[in-house]
């Protein structure tokens, strides 16, 4: 039967009325608002907001985490053009309108009002792919013929993204050449670096070769180059127009990468055909509502789909319908094990493409030997793989690094999700043994009490190899840091869920003895966990056990992951939700990573007070599973109301834990937050899946549902939902009595839909 939870009243109810809505209509939050970035795949172009690059921290054209273009300025008649209107168009494209004074114009050449009346217009359009393509268009809107100079100042430094934040570590040689190439002119930058290394058994010399070629095709006179400046002399009659195409061509190990086509700015499908395929086939969400949060929900869902497609890493594709993604932009454009696995699972309602591609790719990186420099052991699943110079030159181990407990437990759980959504035996069967190897590694990664804990062996390894992996995230209740190895509560839950998930898969593949063994082990582990971690006086699990087996009694969001994973005893679940939705944990915009009453609480600290949208997908699923619909509604509403404040309805990586009240009408953004962020994007469909109670079982041609739409989302339609070989379109509607009904609008293939409430179930076959 469903549980009930007594939720404490807080200030949220006071500002969910019309006054709060009026305030929020004027609030627009933007991550990293000092800069603009566009990106696709392994490429990110980050600029100042006026559209150019001054060589500052994390700014430039980055390909494979290497800054190819470190300086980029534009001058018209020796002056900077005046920005008028600049904006992203898509995640991979940008357009800027500028004006400049004609050479003979009287008055203040820096006054936008004055210049606009007699202007030269400069329009720049950009699109990135594995390089960048730009159009420069200048139009003479003055009544007189004009002759002037356009100058571009460019340079390259081939810094690693990490080096742009601090000291340069790599040493290399950089050659610059200017030449004519047919009907084009080219400025070429060639870079070579090497590093002799010796790290805990790894010895050798690593090399990196990168290049950048600026290829220019333009109307009129040929450009000239002097130092860092390329100059064009331009003559235009009234209403005359000058055009140039600029290709920024990246080179890796002597091979040029393909730049976007000249028409890619206007044609998204030409820019990314596989991404366009996903966007056509992914589940579509619509609503008939306009007076509630429903519009925000569908806008956030659409934004999430586009962001996930833009974060795809094409070099890891395993076909058009099997691919994986970067963790986030601009700082996390790399393959991350746990980030991509979590994202693929949370976004599975959109389609199985990311699950298929991510699991296949993780197998290709799975640990095969002991390598202390990389924290690698046989069976261990990858934590991160970077392609920047510092990683490839082996200044750090992140070219292939395994320092995470989470990844190895998440892999088997994701395999079960692939089975549930697709029922594809041919896809799942080859992944069973890699998943079992990951479980065996988990079995080897235990403390003396049999709980999962791990200490880095690498001189440059990750200290906390748990869900919250910042160095200072695990602290005692008095604020002091906990020594390693530390057995955090959520990692025990991930390991439990991994065993239960693999038992399900093994049973389906007629390996029932192994499945029974895993279930027995998991159940015994669950009992020991609840005995060791439960804090009766607090009504919640301890954050961790320290190396001596003592409870780390800090109150943190980790405990709610234990409900999601299923390791929490059912009797404890209502109290856990009650505790973690109390005002010191629930800010009004979500659940904080750490209680605001903790001495180490800091609303800006990465894992000591911020709110992470990515945690709220698991929290919502946990509430759904236990029939705690008030908790589910509160969790989901907090995230969609937060999304309503952000540009593009895009949830960032994390934001501050300030309380939602009259003095804090919106949260602050974590200064280095990424947006788009893969698992924040995937949180959006996960929240909706939880509210609809969707549980696929493709092997049975079955979709179980338990829809409970809140008043702020009274109607939603899912178009093209894929379960196995079936494709269904379903409409869900909340009636005046609060009951949610559904209807099947379209169904292709065989699928039974079973509506289930706690303690009651009915099933009707459709199609």
Secondary structure, 3 states (H helix, E strand, C coil): CCCCCCCCCCHHHHHCCHHHHHHHCCCCECCCCCEEEEEECCEEEEEECCCCECCCCCCEEEECCEEEECEEEEEECCECCEEEEEEEEECCEEEEEEEEECCCCCCCCCCHHHHHCCEEEEEEEEEECCCEEEEEEEEECCCCCEEEEEEEEEECCCEEHHHHHCCCCCCEEEEEEEEEECCEEEEEEEEEEEEEEEECCEEEEEEEEEEEEEEEEECCCCCEEECCEEEEEEEECCCCEEEEEEEEEEEECCEECCCCCCCCCCCHHHHCHHHHHHHHHCCEEECCCCCCCHHHHHHHHHHHHHHHHHCECHHHCCCCCCCCECCECCCCCCEEHHHHHHHHHHCHHHCCHHHHHHHHHHHHHCCCCCEHHHCECCCCCCCEECCCHHHHCCCCHHHCECCCCHHHHHHHHHHHHHHHHHCCHHHHHHHHHHHHHHHHHHHHCECCCCCECCCCCCCCCCCCCCCCCCCCCCECCCCCECCCCCEEHHHHHHHHHHHHHHHHHHHHCCCHHHHHHHHHHHHHHHHHHHHHHEECCCCEECCEECCCCCEECCCECHHHHHHHHCCCCHHHHHHHHHHHCCCCCECCCCEECECCCCCCCCCCCCCCCCECHHHHHHHHHHHHHCCCHHHHHHHHHHHHHHHCCEHHHCCCCCECCCCCECCECCCCECCCCCCCEHHHHHHHHHHHHHHHCCEEEHHHCEEEECCCCCHHHCEEEEEEEEECCEEEEEEEEECCCCCEEEEEEEEECCEEEEEEECCEEEEEEEC
